[in-house]
Amino acid sequence: MTNEIITLVTGANRGMGLEIVKELSKKDQQVILGSRDLAKGKAAVSNLNQSIDVVQLDVTDEKSIQEAVEFVTDKYGKLDILINNAGAVFDNRKLPSEITQDSLRDDFNLNFFGLIAVTQAFLPLLKQSSQAKIINISSMMGSMTEALNPKSEVYQASAVGYQASKSALNMYTVQLAKELLKENLPITVNAIDPGMVATEFGGVNPEMAKKMGAKPIEHGVARTIELATDFDNKSTATFTNTNGIVAW
Ligand SMILES: NC(=O)c1ccc[n+]([C@@H]2O[C@H](COP(=O)([O-])OP(=O)(O)OC[C@H]3O[C@@H](n4cnc5c(N)ncnc54)[C@H](OP(=O)(O)O)[C@@H]3O)[C@@H](O)[C@H]2O)c1
């Protein structure tokens, strides 16, 4: 089995996922770019002079997940880092009293159920690593503490489906971390808040997002890159951003 660090990033054909792929690849990790549209994933790496693998991976599609697991099993036989980055908001600025069941389900299907399906499917490969990491891209929008803090940058946010799906993935992070710790398995599980970042997230134009105070993509991935490259850091069940600990 290879000694290389094998890293899979979901939802990586654009935005922060693609930036994570580029940066970890430059740091000599063998990165696998997950993209629900294979052509978009291949296009994203076409002008990169690096040996990045591209795999079709729709995190809401069981068959797609299984095929991605088979690809990694056949090619590498292990996975060292799983970065659960795929995510979207389906109920931006909707009032809690008016939000539809459909948008709530869309938020949870992608950000919660999809993330868990991918994580469970790749756990056998993560168990083949001598020190594995699961990094869940969460959001301060999922913090109950910040939602109640009038001074917080997310206090005015209203996307209860998206926010609750991130709170729920935070709880999954904690519970999976505790289970793996109890089993003495060398797999850490942590959640990251990227901050407000200028991507196409929420269907906005990144330039418009910048004008509204969103940070550059490089800033948004900084904490993830730090954690994904720090193999001495065995902390688990944490929620952090570039400023330190984020309140749950
Ligand atoms: N931008 C922010 O301000 C911000 C703040 C806090 C947290 N986050 C989180 O950061 C992560 C990355 O966001 P981003 O800003 O980079 O957003 P983005 O530019 O909109 O990228 C989202 C990525 O997720 C993919 N995706 C959507 N549905 C998918 C599915 N079913 N299966 C696999 N991939 C899927 C998209 O693929 P397609 O191109 O095919 O749609 C795209 O590659 C998300 O989890 C988001 O919740 C973002």
The ligand as a Tripos MOL2 file, in Angstrom:
@<TRIPOS>MOLECULE
LIG
   48    52     1     0     0
SMALL
NO_CHARGES

@<TRIPOS>ATOM
      1 N1        -19.2300   30.3730    0.8000 N.am      1 LIG1
      2 C1        -19.5060   30.5950    2.0780 C.2       1 LIG1
      3 O1        -19.6410   31.7660    2.5130 O.2       1 LIG1
      4 C2        -19.6290   29.4460    3.0510 C.ar      1 LIG1
      5 C3        -19.7270   29.7620    4.4130 C.ar      1 LIG1
      6 C4        -19.8130   28.7330    5.3440 C.ar      1 LIG1
      7 C5        -19.7950   27.4140    4.9120 C.ar      1 LIG1
      8 N2        -19.7260   27.1290    3.5710 N.ar      1 LIG1
      9 C6        -19.7050   25.7050    3.1790 C.3       1 LIG1
     10 O2        -18.5390   25.4580    2.4190 O.3       1 LIG1
     11 C7        -18.7640   24.3640    1.5130 C.3       1 LIG1
     12 C8        -18.3080   24.7640    0.1210 C.3       1 LIG1
     13 O3        -19.0580   25.8910   -0.2870 O.3       1 LIG1
     14 P1        -18.6140   26.8790   -1.4550 P.3       1 LIG1
     15 O4        -18.7280   28.2520   -0.9180 O.co2     1 LIG1
     16 O5        -17.3550   26.4450   -2.0770 O.co2     1 LIG1
     17 O6        -19.8680   26.6590   -2.4470 O.3       1 LIG1
     18 P2        -20.0060   26.4840   -4.0270 P.3       1 LIG1
     19 O7        -18.9990   27.3040   -4.7580 O.co2     1 LIG1
     20 O8        -21.4540   26.7030   -4.2900 O.co2     1 LIG1
     21 O9        -19.6210   24.9360   -4.2500 O.3       1 LIG1
     22 C9        -20.4530   23.9170   -3.7720 C.3       1 LIG1
     23 C10       -19.9710   22.6130   -4.3500 C.3       1 LIG1
     24 O10       -20.8340   21.5550   -3.8680 O.3       1 LIG1
     25 C11       -21.1930   20.7770   -4.9880 C.3       1 LIG1
     26 N3        -22.4290   20.0060   -4.7990 N.ar      1 LIG1
     27 C12       -23.6960   20.4640   -4.6970 C.ar      1 LIG1
     28 N4        -24.5340   19.4170   -4.6080 N.ar      1 LIG1
     29 C13       -23.7780   18.2860   -4.6540 C.ar      1 LIG1
     30 C14       -24.0500   16.8990   -4.6110 C.ar      1 LIG1
     31 N5        -25.3150   16.4210   -4.5050 N.pl3     1 LIG1
     32 N6        -23.0240   16.0180   -4.6710 N.ar      1 LIG1
     33 C15       -21.7520   16.4700   -4.7670 C.ar      1 LIG1
     34 N7        -21.4220   17.7740   -4.8480 N.ar      1 LIG1
     35 C16       -22.4360   18.6680   -4.7770 C.ar      1 LIG1
     36 C17       -21.2930   21.7580   -6.1350 C.3       1 LIG1
     37 O11       -21.2920   21.0780   -7.3750 O.3       1 LIG1
     38 P3        -22.0560   21.6950   -8.6920 P.3       1 LIG1
     39 O12       -21.0720   22.6220   -9.3530 O.co2     1 LIG1
     40 O13       -22.3460   20.4580   -9.4940 O.co2     1 LIG1
     41 O14       -23.2770   22.3970   -8.1980 O.co2     1 LIG1
     42 C18       -20.0380   22.5760   -5.8810 C.3       1 LIG1
     43 O15       -18.9070   21.9010   -6.3740 O.3       1 LIG1
     44 C19       -20.2560   24.0390    1.6380 C.3       1 LIG1
     45 O16       -20.4280   22.9240    2.4700 O.3       1 LIG1
     46 C20       -20.8390   25.2730    2.2970 C.3       1 LIG1
     47 O17       -22.0020   24.9720    3.0530 O.3       1 LIG1
     48 C21       -19.6480   28.1180    2.6400 C.ar      1 LIG1
@<TRIPOS>BOND
     1     1     2 1
     2     2     3 2
     3     2     4 1
     4     4     5 ar
     5     4    48 ar
     6     5     6 ar
     7     6     7 ar
     8     7     8 ar
     9     8     9 1
    10     8    48 ar
    11     9    10 1
    12     9    46 1
    13    10    11 1
    14    11    12 1
    15    11    44 1
    16    12    13 1
    17    13    14 1
    18    14    15 2
    19    14    16 1
    20    14    17 1
    21    17    18 1
    22    18    19 2
    23    18    20 1
    24    18    21 1
    25    21    22 1
    26    22    23 1
    27    23    24 1
    28    23    42 1
    29    24    25 1
    30    25    26 1
    31    25    36 1
    32    26    27 ar
    33    26    35 ar
    34    27    28 ar
    35    28    29 ar
    36    29    30 ar
    37    29    35 ar
    38    30    31 1
    39    30    32 ar
    40    32    33 ar
    41    33    34 ar
    42    34    35 ar
    43    36    37 1
    44    36    42 1
    45    37    38 1
    46    38    39 2
    47    38    40 1
    48    38    41 1
    49    42    43 1
    50    44    45 1
    51    44    46 1
    52    46    47 1
@<TRIPOS>SUBSTRUCTURE
     1 LIG1         1 GROUP 0 **** ****
